[in-house]
Amino acid sequence: MMGKLRWIALGYTVALLAAASLNYVPGLTDSQGRAFGIFALDIYDDLLHIASAAWAGIAGFLSKHAARNFLLYFGVLYLSDGLLGLLTGSGYLDLGILTYGIQDLPFSFKILANLPHIALGGFAVAYSFAFAHEAR
């Protein structure tokens, strides 16, 4: 039986593949290559999203336990990346904190730019605990 954990992991597969496709959908990027005028995604970001989607998909197809582990570990990684981006303007998953360091950006921009990682990561961690009983 597919339980909620596995379905959620498969939902993350779709969401992460959608994130990887943002640069390739006409009309979603501005003249500077920023999706929605906010996210400057590059091939490294796309590969990170595709690898995360593959991880989610494989975990979702394997088992409830694998799906829970994906949600927990992915969630912690993405949530902490988003929180670091909120504080510093740079995350670590794309090595931005090493490349660009602390950036002086408007806080409202930091919120918009990091909200996807905070939301995806936060919900993943929450789901990993809310449905942990399924993985036992």
N, CA and C of each residue as an Amber inpcrd file, in Angstrom:
protein
   408
   0.8410000  -1.1840000   0.0000000   0.0000000   0.0000000   0.0000000
   0.8890000   1.2520000   0.0000000   0.4340000   2.2750000  -0.7040000
   1.2320000   3.5010000  -0.8700000   1.0580000   4.4150000   0.3270000
   0.7820000   4.5730000   1.2310000   0.6480000   5.4680000   2.3600000
   0.9470000   6.9270000   2.0300000   0.6130000   7.7670000   2.9370000
   0.7720000   9.2140000   2.7370000   2.2270000   9.6320000   2.5450000
   3.1410000   9.0320000   3.2820000   4.5620000   9.4020000   3.1490000
   5.0480000   9.2010000   1.7170000   4.6750000   8.0860000   1.1300000
   5.1290000   7.7990000  -0.2390000   4.4920000   8.7650000  -1.2330000
   3.2060000   9.0640000  -1.0530000   2.5410000  10.0150000  -1.9430000
   3.1340000  11.4150000  -1.8030000   3.4520000  11.7960000  -0.5960000
   4.0540000  13.1190000  -0.3850000   5.4250000  13.1820000  -1.0590000
   6.2190000  12.1330000  -0.9060000   7.5340000  12.1060000  -1.5700000
   7.3690000  12.2090000  -3.0800000   6.3780000  11.5260000  -3.6330000
   6.1440000  11.6140000  -5.0790000   5.6620000  13.0080000  -5.4680000
   4.9150000  13.6630000  -4.5850000   4.5230000  15.0560000  -4.8270000
   5.7310000  15.9760000  -4.8620000   6.6930000  15.7040000  -3.9980000
   7.9360000  16.4760000  -4.0080000   8.7030000  16.2520000  -5.3110000
   8.6140000  15.0540000  -5.8570000   9.2480000  14.7840000  -7.1500000
   8.7100000  15.7540000  -8.1950000   7.4080000  15.8780000  -8.2600000
   6.7720000  16.7640000  -9.2350000   7.1490000  18.2280000  -8.9690000
   7.0830000  18.6430000  -7.7070000   7.4010000  20.0370000  -7.3600000
   8.8460000  20.3870000  -7.7110000   9.7590000  19.4660000  -7.4330000
  11.1740000  19.7420000  -7.7010000  11.4790000  19.7230000  -9.1940000
  10.8160000  18.8640000  -9.9430000  10.9850000  18.8930000 -11.4010000
  10.4130000  20.1880000 -11.9720000   9.3160000  20.6630000 -11.3970000
   8.7570000  21.9570000 -11.8300000   9.7500000  23.0770000 -11.5480000
  10.3990000  23.0420000 -10.3870000  11.3990000  24.0680000 -10.0590000
  12.5600000  24.0280000 -11.0530000  12.9700000  22.8270000 -11.4390000
  14.0780000  22.6940000 -12.3880000  13.6970000  23.2010000 -13.7730000
  12.4220000  23.2220000 -14.0840000  11.9850000  23.6260000 -15.4230000
  11.7040000  25.1200000 -15.5580000  11.7660000  25.8720000 -14.4640000
  11.3740000  27.2830000 -14.4910000  12.1070000  28.1070000 -15.5490000
  13.3900000  27.8590000 -15.7260000  14.1700000  28.6400000 -16.7040000
  13.8160000  28.3140000 -18.1460000  13.0830000  27.2530000 -18.3590000
  12.8550000  26.7570000 -19.7140000  11.4220000  26.9520000 -20.1800000
  10.5970000  27.5870000 -19.3510000   9.2110000  27.8700000 -19.7210000
   9.1510000  29.3250000 -20.1890000   8.7960000  29.5400000 -21.4510000
   8.7450000  30.9170000 -21.9650000   7.8130000  31.8020000 -21.1390000
   8.2830000  33.0130000 -20.8600000   7.4870000  33.9870000 -20.1400000
   7.6690000  33.9900000 -18.6330000   8.3540000  32.9890000 -18.0890000
   8.5460000  32.9500000 -16.6410000   9.8160000  33.6520000 -16.1920000
  10.7040000  33.9550000 -17.1220000  11.9460000  34.6370000 -16.7620000
  11.9530000  36.0500000 -17.3450000  12.6330000  36.9470000 -16.6380000
  12.7390000  38.3210000 -17.1160000  13.9700000  38.4610000 -18.0130000
  14.2700000  39.6790000 -18.4130000  15.3930000  39.9170000 -19.3340000
  16.7450000  39.5790000 -18.7060000  16.8050000  39.5040000 -17.3710000
  18.0520000  39.1490000 -16.6900000  18.1080000  37.6600000 -16.3510000
  17.1380000  36.9000000 -16.8370000  17.1310000  35.4630000 -16.6110000
  16.6100000  35.0290000 -15.2520000  15.9160000  35.9220000 -14.5460000
  15.3840000  35.5980000 -13.2280000  13.9510000  35.0970000 -13.3580000
  13.6850000  33.9190000 -12.8040000  12.3300000  33.3810000 -12.7960000
  11.4670000  34.2380000 -11.8790000  10.3140000  34.6700000 -12.3990000
   9.3860000  35.5310000 -11.6700000  10.0530000  36.8330000 -11.2120000
  11.1760000  37.2010000 -11.8220000  11.8970000  38.3980000 -11.4450000
  12.6360000  38.2900000 -10.1230000  12.7310000  37.0790000  -9.5610000
  13.3320000  36.8880000  -8.2360000  14.4910000  35.9080000  -8.2770000
  14.2590000  34.7190000  -8.8120000  15.2250000  33.6230000  -8.7280000
  16.1500000  33.6020000  -9.9280000  17.4280000  33.7540000  -9.6920000
  18.4160000  33.6220000 -10.7520000  18.9300000  32.1810000 -10.7060000
  18.2150000  31.2890000 -11.3520000  18.5840000  29.8710000 -11.3440000
  19.5730000  29.5940000 -12.4660000  20.5680000  28.7740000 -12.1660000
  21.5370000  28.3850000 -13.1810000  21.5280000  26.8610000 -13.3200000
  22.4080000  26.3390000 -14.1440000  22.4370000  24.8980000 -14.3950000
  22.7330000  24.1180000 -13.1140000  23.5310000  24.6810000 -12.2220000
  23.8220000  24.0240000 -10.9510000  22.5310000  23.8860000 -10.1360000
  21.7280000  24.9600000 -10.0780000  20.4500000  24.9040000  -9.3660000
  19.5180000  23.8760000  -9.9970000  19.4930000  23.8730000 -11.3390000
  18.6390000  22.9000000 -12.0310000  19.0600000  21.4720000 -11.7060000
  20.3590000  21.2140000 -11.7110000  20.8530000  19.8640000 -11.3950000
  20.5540000  19.4870000  -9.9450000  20.6560000  20.4500000  -9.0430000
  20.3160000  20.1990000  -7.6390000  18.8390000  19.8200000  -7.5080000
  17.9670000  20.5540000  -8.2180000  16.5380000  20.2420000  -8.1630000
  16.2400000  18.8810000  -8.8030000  16.9150000  18.5660000  -9.8940000
  16.6920000  17.2720000 -10.5530000  17.1910000  16.1310000  -9.6770000
  18.3580000  16.3050000  -9.0600000  18.8730000  15.2710000  -8.1550000
  17.9410000  15.0880000  -6.9550000  17.4260000  16.1810000  -6.4170000
  16.4880000  16.1000000  -5.2930000  15.1900000  15.4230000  -5.7240000
  14.7310000  15.7220000  -6.9330000  13.5230000  15.0820000  -7.4620000
  13.7420000  13.5740000  -7.6350000  14.9170000  13.2030000  -8.1280000
  15.2230000  11.7760000  -8.2800000  15.2450000  11.0880000  -6.9180000
  15.8510000  11.7380000  -5.9450000  15.8860000  11.2030000  -4.5750000
  14.4610000  11.0100000  -4.0520000  13.6190000  12.0200000  -4.2410000
  12.2320000  11.9440000  -3.7850000  11.4830000  10.8180000  -4.4900000
  11.6470000  10.7260000  -5.8070000  10.9430000   9.7050000  -6.5800000
  11.3680000   8.3020000  -6.2000000  12.6570000   8.1040000  -6.0830000
  13.1660000   6.7750000  -5.7060000  12.6750000   6.4050000  -4.3110000
  12.7510000   7.3480000  -3.3930000  12.2910000   7.0890000  -2.0200000
  10.7990000   6.7790000  -2.0040000  10.0210000   7.5350000  -2.7710000
   8.5830000   7.3180000  -2.8220000   8.2070000   5.9620000  -3.3840000
   8.9720000   5.4830000  -4.3500000   8.6870000   4.1800000  -4.9420000
   9.2150000   3.0280000  -4.0950000  10.2830000   3.2700000  -3.3310000
  10.8880000   2.1840000  -2.5540000  10.0500000   1.7370000  -1.3650000
   9.7820000   2.6730000  -0.4480000   9.0920000   2.2680000   0.7750000
   8.6640000   3.4830000   1.5810000   7.8200000   3.2210000   2.5700000
   7.4000000   4.2840000   3.4880000   8.5850000   4.7810000   4.3050000
   9.4490000   3.8640000   4.6950000  10.6310000   4.2290000   5.4830000
  11.5710000   5.1310000   4.6610000  11.8010000   4.7680000   3.4080000
  12.6600000   5.5790000   2.5390000  12.0320000   6.9480000   2.2970000
  10.7080000   6.9800000   2.1340000  10.0170000   8.2510000   1.9110000
  10.1370000   9.1440000   3.1480000   9.9970000   8.5650000   4.3330000
  10.1310000   9.3610000   5.5520000  11.5500000   9.9030000   5.6870000
  12.5280000   9.0590000   5.4150000  13.9220000   9.5220000   5.4880000
  14.1720000  10.6480000   4.4890000  13.6540000  10.5050000   3.2760000
  13.8010000  11.5820000   2.3020000  13.2150000  12.8760000   2.8630000
  11.9710000  12.8110000   3.3370000  11.3060000  14.0190000   3.8260000
  12.0710000  14.6630000   4.9720000  12.5680000  13.8490000   5.8790000
  13.3050000  14.3900000   7.0230000  14.6280000  15.0190000   6.5930000
  15.4450000  14.2900000   5.8600000  16.7740000  14.7990000   5.4940000
  16.7030000  15.9130000   4.4540000  15.8770000  15.7360000   3.4510000
  15.6760000  16.7930000   2.4600000  15.1400000  18.0430000   3.1630000
  14.1570000  17.8400000   4.0360000  13.5460000  18.9640000   4.7320000
  14.5470000  19.7530000   5.5470000  15.3750000  19.0640000   6.2980000
  16.3860000  19.7450000   7.1110000  17.3560000  20.5130000   6.2100000
  17.7990000  19.8890000   5.1220000  18.7390000  20.5430000   4.2100000
  18.1380000  21.7990000   3.5740000  16.9340000  21.6860000   3.0270000
  16.3220000  22.8180000   2.3340000  15.8590000  23.8930000   3.3120000
  15.2930000  23.4960000   4.4480000  14.8550000  24.4810000   5.4330000
  16.0390000  25.2890000   5.9530000  17.1250000  24.6130000   6.3080000
  18.2860000  25.3470000   6.8250000  18.9260000  26.2100000   5.7370000
  18.8910000  25.7710000   4.4850000  19.3940000  26.5890000   3.3870000
  18.5530000  27.8600000   3.2510000  17.2370000  27.7100000   3.3240000
  16.3550000  28.8610000   3.2290000  16.5210000  29.8230000   4.3930000
  16.6970000  29.2880000   5.5950000  16.8910000  30.1530000   6.7650000
  18.2200000  30.8960000   6.6850000  19.2670000  30.2090000   6.2070000
  20.5520000  30.8890000   6.0240000  20.4100000  31.9940000   4.9790000
  19.6980000  31.7050000   3.9020000  19.4550000  32.7130000   2.8730000
  18.6670000  33.8920000   3.4010000  17.7250000  33.6180000   4.2780000
  16.9390000  34.6880000   4.8870000  17.8220000  35.5890000   5.7500000
  18.7500000  34.9850000   6.4660000  19.6370000  35.7560000   7.3370000
  20.7530000  36.4660000   6.5910000  21.3350000  35.7970000   5.5960000
  22.5390000  36.3250000   4.9530000  22.3600000  36.7630000   3.5020000
  21.2590000  36.3590000   2.8760000  21.0770000  36.6410000   1.4620000
  21.6880000  35.5890000   0.5670000  22.3750000  34.6060000   1.1600000
  23.0070000  33.5230000   0.3970000  22.7430000  32.1960000   1.0910000
  22.4860000  31.1810000   0.2930000  22.3090000  29.8450000   0.8400000
  23.5750000  29.0380000   0.7090000  23.5200000  27.7830000   1.1360000
  24.7060000  26.9340000   1.0220000  24.5380000  25.8230000  -0.0130000
  23.3070000  25.4450000  -0.3510000  23.1330000  24.3480000  -1.2960000
  23.6880000  24.6850000  -2.6770000  23.6210000  25.9380000  -3.0580000
  24.1970000  26.3650000  -4.3380000  25.5750000  26.9910000  -4.1600000
  26.1290000  26.8350000  -2.9650000  27.4360000  27.3910000  -2.5980000
  27.4580000  28.9180000  -2.6240000  26.2770000  29.5380000  -2.6120000
  26.1900000  30.9980000  -2.6510000  26.8730000  31.6780000  -1.4860000
  26.8030000  31.0910000  -0.3110000  27.4350000  31.7080000   0.8570000
  28.9490000  31.7550000   0.6820000  29.5040000  30.7790000  -0.0350000
  30.9440000  30.7780000  -0.3150000  31.2870000  31.6910000  -1.4850000
  30.4200000  31.7280000  -2.4840000  30.6730000  32.5200000  -3.6860000
  30.4030000  34.0000000  -3.4820000  29.2590000  34.3090000  -2.8550000
  28.8300000  35.7020000  -2.7280000  28.9350000  36.2540000  -1.3130000
  29.0430000  35.3860000  -0.3300000  29.1110000  35.8350000   1.0530000
  27.7930000  36.4170000   1.5210000  27.8760000  37.2600000   2.5330000
  26.6840000  37.9230000   3.0590000  26.3310000  39.0660000   2.1220000
  25.0690000  39.1050000   1.7000000  24.6220000  40.1190000   0.7540000
  23.6760000  41.0990000   1.4280000  23.8390000  42.3450000   1.0840000
  22.9690000  43.3980000   1.6060000  21.7810000  43.5510000   0.6640000
  20.7370000  42.7740000   0.9290000  19.5320000  42.7940000   0.1020000
  18.3470000  43.2050000   0.9720000  17.3240000  43.7970000   0.3610000
  16.1280000  44.1270000   1.1430000  15.5360000  42.8590000   1.7620000
  15.0660000  42.9790000   3.0000000  14.5370000  41.8050000   3.7030000
  13.3430000  41.2030000   2.9610000  12.5100000  42.0540000   2.3540000
  11.3530000  41.5390000   1.6080000  11.8160000  40.6760000   0.4390000
  12.9030000  41.0600000  -0.2100000  13.4530000  40.2600000  -1.3030000
  13.9890000  38.9300000  -0.7670000  14.6720000  38.9780000   0.3800000
  15.1930000  37.7480000   0.9880000  14.0550000  36.7810000   1.3030000
  12.9400000  37.3240000   1.7800000  11.7890000  36.4680000   2.0760000
  11.2970000  35.7940000   0.7990000  11.0750000  36.5780000  -0.2570000
  10.5770000  36.0150000  -1.5200000  11.5550000  35.0070000  -2.1100000
  12.8330000  35.3150000  -2.0620000  13.8410000  34.4460000  -2.6650000
  14.0260000  33.1390000  -1.8980000  13.7830000  33.1500000  -0.5970000
  14.0380000  31.9580000   0.2190000  12.7820000  31.2100000   0.6480000
  11.6350000  31.7900000   0.4000000  10.3770000  31.1650000   0.7990000
  10.1850000  29.7600000   0.2150000  10.5450000  29.5060000  -1.0390000
  10.3660000  28.1400000  -1.5530000  11.1480000  27.0930000  -0.7480000
  12.3920000  27.3790000  -0.4100000  13.1800000  26.4010000   0.3610000
  12.6690000  26.2950000   1.7910000  12.2730000  27.4170000   2.3780000
  11.7420000  27.3780000   3.7360000  10.4370000  26.5820000   3.7650000
   9.5550000  26.8450000   2.8100000   8.2620000  26.1460000   2.7740000
   8.4380000  24.6680000   2.4440000   9.1610000  24.3620000   1.3630000
   9.3580000  22.9530000   0.9930000  10.0680000  22.1890000   2.0990000
  11.0980000  22.7910000   2.6610000  11.8430000  22.1350000   3.7290000
  11.0230000  21.9920000   4.9930000  10.3360000  23.0520000   5.3790000
   9.5310000  23.0310000   6.5950000   8.3970000  22.0290000   6.5180000
   7.6970000  22.0040000   5.3770000   6.6100000  21.0400000   5.2230000
   7.1500000  19.6100000   5.1990000   8.2940000  19.3980000   4.5630000
   8.8650000  18.0560000   4.5230000   9.1940000  17.5490000   5.9240000
   9.8250000  18.3910000   6.7350000  10.1380000  17.9950000   8.1140000
   8.8450000  17.7340000   8.8850000   7.8730000  18.6240000   8.7440000
   6.6030000  18.4550000   9.4640000   5.9110000  17.1580000   9.0490000
   5.8640000  16.8760000   7.7430000   5.2360000  15.6380000   7.2690000
   5.9940000  14.4130000   7.7610000   7.3290000  14.5080000   7.8260000
   8.1200000  13.3510000   8.2670000   7.7780000  12.9780000   9.6970000
   7.4190000  13.9660000  10.5180000   7.0180000  13.6850000  11.8920000
   5.5310000  13.3600000  12.0140000   4.7020000  14.0820000  11.2460000
   3.2580000  13.8710000  11.3360000   2.8440000  12.4690000  10.9070000
   3.5480000  11.9030000   9.9510000   3.1940000  10.5830000   9.4430000
   4.2630000   9.5300000   9.7470000   5.0880000   9.8060000  10.7550000
   6.1730000   8.8840000  11.1240000   5.6460000   7.5020000  11.4880000
   4.4440000   7.4470000  12.0430000   3.8710000   6.1550000  12.4320000
   3.7130000   5.2060000  11.2460000   3.5670000   5.7600000  10.0250000
   3.4430000   4.9170000   8.8300000   4.7210000   4.1600000   8.5350000
   5.8530000   4.7130000   8.8880000   7.1530000   4.1240000   8.5300000
   7.5820000   3.0390000   9.5110000   6.8530000   2.8340000  10.5590000
   7.2270000   1.8290000  11.5560000   6.7930000   0.4570000  11.1480000
